[in-house]
C-alpha cells in the first residue's frame, strides 16, 4: 500500500490508482460514475429537492462561509483527516451542503471508513450530486460536488460497503448536520 502525505491529507495509493486509463465514459445522467439510488430515507418527500442553481460572487461566498468551508467548497481544498467533528457524528439526521443547504447524505448511509473523513455509501438522491474526473496530485479520482451550488464536497471511490460498493469520502467543512428531531 502506498501512502502519500500531501498538504496534511493522507491519500492511500490503492484507492487513487484504481480507475484505469483513458477518459471515463459518462452515463445517461452525465455522471462519470453511477450514483445508485438506495431505499429512500424517511421524510424524503418533505426534503428540499429544488435544484435551481445557486450562484454567488466570490465575495458573497467568503462572507457566508467559514474560511475552512470556503477553502473546501469554493477552492476544492481538502481538510485534514480527523479534523471534522462530523466524522464521529453518530446521531440520526441529514447532512446538508454548507453552501446552499441542499440535503446530500443521511445518517442511515454513513459508516466509519477509518479514513478520517465522514464517509457514506449512498447519497440521499443521485440528482443531488455532480461529479467530474480529478487528476490533481498525479492521480485519477472522481470528485463529487453539490448539484445546486457546485461546491466541492470530496471524492467517491469504489471500495465502500454493500449495497453500493461506493465510499463517498466527504470533507466535513462542506457539510452541515441536522439531527432528525430538527429536520421535522
N, C-alpha and C positions, 0 to 999 in steps of 0.2 A: 504494500500500500504506500503510495506516495503522498506525503503531506506537505503542502506549501503554505507558508505564512506570508500573507500579502496584506498590508495595511491593517494589521491587527486581526484579520479574519483568517480562519483556518479553512482551507479548501482541500477536500480529500480527492486525490488524483483519480481513483477508480470511478468516482461519480462524474467528474468533469470530462473524462475521455470516453464515455460510454455511448456517444451519439453517432459514431461512424463518420464517414467522409461525404463530401458533396453537400449540396443545398437540400434541406428538407423540403418535402412536398407539403403544400398546405392542404388541409382537408376542406370539406364543403363549407364549413363555417369560417374559413380563412385563417384558422389557427395552425401553428407549426405542429402541434400535437393535439390529440383528443383530450378534452376535459370532460370526463364522463359525468352524467347525472346519476347520483345515488338517490336512495329513498328521500323524498323531500322532508325537511325538518318541520316539526310542529310550528305553526304560526307563519309558515312561508307565504300564505295567501295575503297576510296583512303587512308583510315587509315591503319596504320601499324598493320598487323594481324599475324606477324611472331611469333610463339610460341616456337621457338627454345630456350631451357633453357639457361639462363644467369647464369654463375657460376663465382664467385669471391672469393678470400680469405677474411678472416675477416679483414685483414689489408687493402685490396683494398676497401672493403665496408666502413671502417672507414674513409679512405681518401676522398672518393667521396660524402659521405652523411654528413649532419649536425649531431650534436650529438643527437638531438631530433629524426631525421629521422632514424638514426642508432638504437636508443633505440626501436622505434616502429617497423620498418621493419625487423630488424635482431634479436632483443631480445624479440619480441612480447609484447612490452610495450604499455602503453596507455597514451596519452597526457591528460592534464587536460581539462575538459569541458570548452568551450567558449574561449580557448586559441588560436585557429587557425583562421586566417583571412578568410580561405576558408569556414568556417561555414556561414559567412554572404555574401559570394560571390553571386552576382545575374546576372552577365553578361552571355551572351550566350557563350558556349565554351565546351571544353573537359578536363576532369580530367584524368591525366596520372599517372602511378606508378612512384614515385620518385626514385625508384631503377633501373628501366630499360626502362622507358618511354612508356610502353605499354598503349594504351588508355583503360581506365576502365569504366568511367562513363561520361554521357553527362548532361549538364545543364537542358535539357528537362525533365530529370528524377529526378532532385533534388527537395527537398522540405524542409521546416523548421519543423523538428520534435520536436523542443523545448528541445532537449537533450544536446545541446552544441557541437555536432559533426556534420560535414557535413553528410547529410542523402540523400539517393537515393532509389527509389522504383524498379530500374532495373539497370543492368549493360549494357554497350554498347553491349556486346555479352557474352552469358553464358560461352563460352570457355575461356574467359579471366580471369575467377576466379576459384580458387580451394577452397575447404572447408574441415574442419575437426571438430570433436567434441572437445570442450574445456571444461574441468572440473575444471579449476582454480577457486580459491576462494570458493570452495564448491558448485559451480553452474554448470548447464549444458547449454552451449550455443554453437552456431555454428560459428566458426571462419572462416573468408574469407581471402584468400591470393592471391597474383598475380600468375597467372598460368605460367608466364615466369621466374620470378626470385625467386619465393617462398616467397616474402616479406609479412609479416603480415600487413593486412590493417585495420581490425576491426572485427565486428561481423554482422551477419544477423539475424533479428528477424521477427516473423510472426505477427507483429502489425502495418504494414505500410498501406498506402492508396491503393486504386484501381489504376490500374488494376491488380497488382500482389499481394497485401496484404503483401508485404515484406518491411522491413526497413533495408537497408544496412547502418549501423552506422560506419562510416569510420574516422579514425584518419587523420586529415588534414596534419600532418607531413609525412604521407605515400603518399601524392599526390602532383603533380604539376598541375597548371591550365593554359590552353592556351585559350584566348578568340578566338571566331570564326574567327575574322579578321586575327589572327596569325596562325590559323590552316591551312589555304589555302587549 
